């Protein structure tokens, strides 16, 4: 039979640490500043997207600028033509070129208007994102400072109790202690529970006769349902 008195005493004191940790994690100011971390990250991601879009706008503007210069060059070349002595075919050619330039400029105008709208939207979104970022950062700093002050004594208490637990570990069988810590890490708590009226003291599932027999012989078993370690209260 495994001696459980030391591990049960360890769990009892560890329960006090668990309670303090839950109190620490449920602090309202911690919740708020943790939420602000997500808001700040979201704002940073949004800023990166807007910077990328701004880069695309610059590239698009350069293309439109080239189109404008090409049409301007064509228009200047057309203006330099002497139409007084031009033949009908040449005049027809000049007219076609002129229509093409006008059409290109019309398309260019629509594209420039669209680009101007895109620029306006990017600037508005960037401004809104910047404000969101600044507000979130301000809120984070405020509630983080409050939490740090509120939690100072609590953290010191947890640290002291953890030192006490460390001192108790030398009196516990290492295999049992390792199983306890693993389940504690897996958020299975309490780890050790008593067998109560032939049921698991954790999840209250009824234990089969064969399992009860093993429990009686070995002193502990693992619950197949909640994975806690059940111990027998029988001497």
N, C-alpha and C positions, 0 to 999 in steps of 0.2 A: 504493500500500500504506500502511496506517495504522501509525504507529509505536506499538508496544504496550509497550515496555520500562518506560515511566513508570507506566502504569496497572497493569502486573503487579507492579511494586515497591509501588505503592499498595495493591494487593489483598493482597500478602504482609504488609504492616504492619497492614492492616485486619483480617486473619485473627487477629492477636494480640489486637485489640480484641474481635472476635467471641468468641474463647475466654474472655476475661475477663468479657464480658457474660453468657455462658452460665454461667460459674462463679458470677457474682453472682445470676443468676436461679434457679439450682438450689440456692441456700443453704437449708438445712432450716428455719432460723428464719424466713426470709422466707416460705416455704410455710405455716408454721404461723400467722404473724400475718396473712397474706393470707386464710387460711381463717377466721380469727376475725372479719374484716371482714364476711364473709358471714353468720356466726352472729349478729353484732350487728345487722345489717340485718334479718335474719329475726326476731329478738326485738323489734325496733322495730315491724315490720309486725304482729307478733302482738299487741303492746301496743295498737296503734291499733285492731285488730279487737276486742279485748276492751273498749276504751273505748267503741266503737260499740255493742257488745252491752250494756254497762252502761247506756248511754243508752236503749236499747230497753227494758231492764228497768224503768228509772225511769218511762218512758211507760206501760208495761204496768201497773205498780203504781198509777199515778195513775188509770187506768181502773178497776182493781179497787176502789180507794178510793172512787171515785164510785159504783160499783155498791153497795158496802157502805152508803154514806151514804143512797143512794136507798131501799134496803131498810129501813134503820134508820128513816127518815122514815115509810115505809109502816107499819112495825111500831108506831111511836109513835102514828100516826094511828088505827090499829086499836085500840090499847089505850085510847084516849080515848073510844071508842064506848061508849054505855050499852046493854048487851045485855039488860038486864032487861025493857025495854019494846019490844025489837026484834021485828019480825015474822019469820015463818019465812023469807020471801024475803031479808030483811036478814041473818038469821043465816047463810043459805046463802051469801050474798055475802061475809060476813066469813070464813066457812070457806074459800072459794075463795081469797080474798086471803091468808089465813094459809098455805094450802098453797103458794101461789106464792112467798111470802116464804121458807118453809122450803126449797123446791126451789132458789130462787136462792142461799140461803146455803150449801146443800150443794155446788152448782156452784162457788160462790165459794171454799169451803174447798179443793176439789180444785185449783183454779187457783192458790190461794195456796201450796199444797204444791209444785206444779210450779215456781212462781216461786222458792220458797225453794231448791229443788234447783238451778235455773239460777244463782241467786246464789252458791250454794256452789261450783258448778263454775267460775264466772267468777273467784271469789276464789282458788281453787286454781290455776287456769291462770295467773292474773296473778302469783301468788307464784312459780310454777315458771318463768315467763318472766323475771321479775325476777332470779331466781337465775342463770338461764342467761345473761342479759345481763351481769350483774356478773362471772361467771366468765370469759366470753369477753373482756370488756374487760380484765380483769386479765391474762389470758393474752396478749392482744394487746400490752399495754404491756410485759410482760416480754420477749417474743420480739422485739418491735420494737427495744427498747433493745439487746439482744444483737446483733441483725442490724446495727444502725447502727454499733456498735463494731467488729464483725467486718469490715464492708464499707468502712469508712473508707479504709483504705490502697488497697483495690481500686478504689474510685471515683476516688481521686486518680490512680492509675496509668492508668485509662481516660481521664480528662480530659487527662492529659499526652500520651498517645498520639494522642488526637483532635486536639490542637493540632499535633502533628507531621504528621498526615495533612493538616491544613488547609494547612500550608506546602508540601506536595507538590502540591497541586491546581493551582498556577499553571503547572506544567510539563506538564499533561495537557490534551488537546483537550477543550473544553467539552462537545461533543456526546457524546463517549465517557464523560466523567465523569458527565453527566446520566443516561445509560443505566445506568451502574453503580449510581448512588445509587438510582434507581428500583427496580431489581431487588433491591438490598440491602434496601430498604424493603418489598418484596414477599416478603422472606425466601427469595429465590433466591440460594443461596450454596454454593460460590464462584460468582461471576458469570462470570469468564473461565476457560475450561478449554481445554486443548490437544486437538487432534485426534489420537487415538491409534489406529493401525492402522485408519484409515478409520471410526472410531467417535467419538461424542461422549465427551469425557473426563469428563463429568459423569454421564450416565445410561447410557453404553455402548451407545446405540442406533447401529446401523450406518447410515452416511450414503450416500445414493444417489450415483451417479456425477455427476449434474448438480449436486448440492449441493457435492460435492468440487471440481468445476471452478470453481464460484462462489467457494468458499473460497480456492482457489489464486489466483484473479484479484484478489479483494478483500481477502484477508487475514483477514477475520472473517465469520461468519454466525451467525444465531440458531438454536439447536436447536429443531426443531418439537415435540419431545417434552417436554423439561424447561425450555426457554426460556432456557437459559444461552447465553452468547456463546462460540462456539467459535473459536479462533484457530489459524492454521497455524503449524507449527514449521519449515516450510521457508523457507529464505532466498530 
